[in-house]
Structure formats: C-alpha cells, structure tokens
Amino acid sequence: MLLGIAAYNYRNFDLIARQYSQCFITPKQETYSNRILQFRRNQTITMRKNRVCPVERARSLDLRIRRWFQNPQKILYPYINDGMTVLDLGCGPGFFSLDLARMVGKNGRVIASDLQDGMLQELQGKIEATEYAERIVLHKCEEDRIGIADRVDLVLAFYVIHEIPDKTRLFREIASILNPNGIVFISEPPFHVSGKAFRLTIQAALEAGLAEVPGERPRAMLSKTAVLRKA
Ligand SMILES: C[S@@+](CC[C@H](N)C(=O)[O-])C[C@H]1O[C@@H](n2cnc3c(N)ncnc32)[C@H](O)[C@@H]1O
C-alpha cells in the first residue's frame, strides 16, 4: 500500500513538475524535453505491445522472498487433493509448479504451460533429475489457445490473465477442459490490474460458462483473487 501511495504521489509530482518547468525553459531545453516526452511515449507504446512478461524477468518471479508473502502451499491447500491433475497456466519459471507437484503427490500430475520457450526451459532446468520430472509435464501453448487434450481438476492462472488478449476465448477453452466440479483459481497483480479490469475479467469468465463460488475470496498478498467453478 505504501508503495502504491508513493507511486501515485510520484506520478502527480512528475506531472506538476513537467507543467511547471515548461514555463521557464529555453528553446534548447525545449528540444531536450520534447525528446524525453517522445522517448516516454515510445516506451508506453512498446509496453502496451509487449504485454507478456519477458523471460529476462523469470528470476524475479522465482525469488525465495516471494514465498514469504505468496506461499504456494498456504494459498492453494484448500483446493488441492492427492491425485489431482492441475494446469498451471502461464507457469513462468515454475514458482507454483513444484509446490503443486508436491501437493498432488505421486499419483497426480501438473501440466505446466507457457507461451514462451524460455520460461519452460527455466522450469525444465529445475525439475530434471528430480522426482518431479515425471509429475510435471511441460506444455507450450499459443497466445490464443492452450491446446491440451487432457481434462483437469484445477486451473491455476496466477498473474497471467491480464497478459492474454482474448479472455472470453481463453475462459471458454478452460471451461471445456475442466472436469465436473473443477476449479479455476485466478490471481492478478493489483498494481497492473485495476478493480474495474478485474471485474471485467470475472465477467468474461462468467460469460464463458464459469460460475463464482459464493463467499470464496482466497487471501493472497499482492493479489486480486477469485475462485470459479464450472457452472
Ligand atoms: C507474470 S508471469 C507469471 C508466472 C507465474 N504464474 C508466476 O506467478 O510466477 C506471466 C507468464 O504468463 C505467460 N503467458 C503470457 N501469455 C500467455 C498465454 N497466452 N498463454 C500462456 N502463457 C502466457 C508468460 O510467458 C509468463 O511466463
């Protein structure tokens, strides 16, 4: 929350400072300030186009400190039983995949699916020559298609839905691969995803044939969360 307030104040301060400084600048400074503005505009356009989290950030998703505030087992234990098949959609470097593999046990399976080969390679490096290599199946999906044939009991979509352009299509596919009573656990990052955007995401899920589980709002720090079932 403190970070949020600081970011908000910094943004306002930045805007005021820019407006104020424009009253006193020389032509040379003006050219310089225009270049900075153009640079910032280009950056924003690039960020909008590349909405997918780059592989270079894989390590930062997998920091040990993250377990202090987003411990996968504490967040997910109410939803996972031994022997389940779980889809870790947008698994990244597998921060959740290994814990999921522990939780589903020897008879269960985790399909760790990501758009980017680099992310899947990071995860492959972590599981090879471990007992989890047999339990975790790596799967590369398309931007607009998960493309797995299996039926699953739980779909974990942690910090990924906002990176997917056609959410209704995605949720339809999720509904089609869910077992009866299957669950979708959604978490979105609060700094990237506004309350309105999150409500629209849930709306898209409902339109695609999923239903909210009444009263179920799991708590995970730095997360907007929802749990859905097949309607
Ligand atoms: C912010 S990372 C989150 C990774 C992981 N879920 C975590 O919480 O650590 C988002 C991941 O979603 C993946 N991704 C983005 N669009 C995707 C899509 N259409 N299908 C599958 N994965 C996607 C990205 O490649 C990236 O690895």
The ligand as an SDF file (V2000), in Angstrom:
LIG
                    3D

 27 29  0  0  0  0  0  0  0  0999 V2000
    3.8960  -12.5680  -14.8100 C   0  0  0  0  0  0  0  0  0  0  0  0
    4.3100  -14.1790  -15.3760 S   0  0  0  0  0  0  0  0  0  0  0  0
    3.6460  -15.1790  -14.0610 C   0  0  0  0  0  0  0  0  0  0  0  0
    4.3060  -16.5220  -13.9710 C   0  0  0  0  0  0  0  0  0  0  0  0
    3.7850  -17.4280  -12.8380 C   0  0  0  0  0  0  0  0  0  0  0  0
    2.3870  -17.7380  -12.9800 N   0  0  0  0  0  0  0  0  0  0  0  0
    4.0660  -16.8170  -11.5010 C   0  0  0  0  0  0  0  0  0  0  0  0
    3.1180  -16.3650  -10.8420 O   0  0  0  0  0  0  0  0  0  0  0  0
    5.2470  -16.7850  -11.1190 O   0  0  0  0  0  0  0  0  0  0  0  0
    3.1620  -14.4720  -16.7050 C   0  0  0  0  0  0  0  0  0  0  0  0
    3.5050  -15.6850  -17.5190 C   0  0  0  0  0  0  0  0  0  0  0  0
    2.4080  -15.9410  -18.3940 O   0  0  0  0  0  0  0  0  0  0  0  0
    2.9150  -16.3140  -19.6490 C   0  0  0  0  0  0  0  0  0  0  0  0
    1.9040  -16.0310  -20.6830 N   0  0  0  0  0  0  0  0  0  0  0  0
    1.5710  -14.8510  -21.2280 C   0  0  0  0  0  0  0  0  0  0  0  0
    0.5830  -15.0000  -22.1490 N   0  0  0  0  0  0  0  0  0  0  0  0
    0.2850  -16.3130  -22.1600 C   0  0  0  0  0  0  0  0  0  0  0  0
   -0.6420  -17.1030  -22.8950 C   0  0  0  0  0  0  0  0  0  0  0  0
   -1.4580  -16.5710  -23.8170 N   0  0  0  0  0  0  0  0  0  0  0  0
   -0.6880  -18.4270  -22.6510 N   0  0  0  0  0  0  0  0  0  0  0  0
    0.1320  -18.9660  -21.7210 C   0  0  0  0  0  0  0  0  0  0  0  0
    1.0450  -18.2890  -21.0100 N   0  0  0  0  0  0  0  0  0  0  0  0
    1.1200  -16.9820  -21.2240 C   0  0  0  0  0  0  0  0  0  0  0  0
    4.1880  -15.5130  -19.8020 C   0  0  0  0  0  0  0  0  0  0  0  0
    5.0500  -16.1040  -20.7370 O   0  0  0  0  0  0  0  0  0  0  0  0
    4.7400  -15.5340  -18.3840 C   0  0  0  0  0  0  0  0  0  0  0  0
    5.5770  -16.6150  -18.1840 O   0  0  0  0  0  0  0  0  0  0  0  0
  1  2  1  0
  2  3  1  0
  2 10  1  0
  3  4  1  0
  4  5  1  0
  5  6  1  0
  5  7  1  0
  7  8  2  0
  7  9  1  0
 10 11  1  0
 11 12  1  0
 11 26  1  0
 12 13  1  0
 13 14  1  0
 13 24  1  0
 14 15  1  0
 14 23  1  0
 15 16  2  0
 16 17  1  0
 17 18  1  0
 17 23  2  0
 18 19  1  0
 18 20  2  0
 20 21  1  0
 21 22  2  0
 22 23  1  0
 24 25  1  0
 24 26  1  0
 26 27  1  0
M  CHG  2   2   1   9  -1
M  END
$$$$
